[in-house]
Amino acid sequence: MKTPQLFGTNGIRGVPNDYLTTEFSMTIGKAIGTFFNAKKIAIARDTRVSGNMILLSVASAVLSTGTDVIYLDILPTPALQYYCKNHKMPGIMITASHNPPQYNGIKAIDSDGTEIDEEKEVEIEDLIFSKKFKNVPWNEIGQYYSDNTVINEYINGIMNVVDTDKIKKKKFSVAIDTGNGASYFTSPLLLSKFDCHIVSLNANPDGKFSSRNSEPKPENLTDLINIMKTKKFDIGIAHDGDADRCVFIDENGNFIDGDKSLSLIVKYSINKNDTVVTPVSSSDALKDICKEKDAKLISTRVGAPIVARAMINNKAVIGGEENGGIIYGKHQYCRDGAMTLSLMLNLLANQNKKLSELLKEIPDYKMVKSSVERKKEWNEIYKDITEKYKNKKMDFTDGIKIYDDNGWTLIRPSGTEKIIRIFSESKNMDDAVKYNNEYINYLKNL
Ligand code: MG
């Protein structure tokens, strides 16, 4: 199978006016319009400075293919996806997610609301390279409309799949950091509708991300963590730039690893015989939780669209990644930060315990993540590793997962950089470090 050249794991990304010029954005827009050949395409953007430039270039190109464009303004990526699903139309999202502010990107959404798969990306790229675009006569050129009903539709959709009355009764105190990104309006609004007491941080849309880096990592969330350390809030919440991801801080100001929040949310969202999907890179905590609940866990390659597709194919209830990207099937098959925060409030309301107490129920694993430079082709490295460690148990779902006595190590090439990522997990930190070092040293000396 051909692999996409321009599409990365999350659309086509680059620096506007450098790689992502107006001309290139138009070429991509024409290719997407030609590929979908739909009556209408919905389009939205995050808060980045270049958002209008890229969006208008893409939209104009789509109109030239005879497709109407529905403009939805600034929105979280999952809100656009929800609109696409509900209105059965394809979509285009202008976002570079958590990348630094100088970047932007173009992402195509299928008419079922999921991100397009690699095969479709290749088809769009073939059109980009061949320039065989649909070019309609003057009287068939598409029209440009806007629709401002999308936010209510999205928020109501989320509120309908959780126990909203129970959440409301709790009158949670919540601090939320939307990081100047696309959720600046939607997530605080959702929390208001849940009758929470809210302190919103960085809820001013600012495409330069001047308050904090967009990736919701602890080092970027010091303001939120400090607010949580006042111990006046039940929970702290933070999103990335396009709010498909959501991370949490407990009531004492401790950042919660994405693996832990995923395991906790899964634990209280599933029943016996349900199916859960996660990439091979996720913690064994999730495996333990699924075992405890008598649920089936499916491991996939790394990548949210891959998890989403596997969920659809296996009728899974929930799925997700260790970076705070959670997919809830009842709502829609894509990562959704606002849905994730709602599932967390839902379980807090139902369990009637503090977040830190609930986290104690999650099996404690330690993960060490590192990377080394990739000095030769991956298939050669792959051969070397499988030969060298042939006596160990291995899994080849994505890269190579090697099992040792007290844990595992996942070795896989990065899709975007010339590096190899090495994740090691064990119940104790010493073993996780030991395994990680062993494979790093081996890979460095190849
Ligand atoms: Mg994102």
Residues whose N, C-alpha, C, O or C-beta is under 5 A from the ligand:
A	BS01	MG	S97 H98 D240 D242 A243 D244 R245
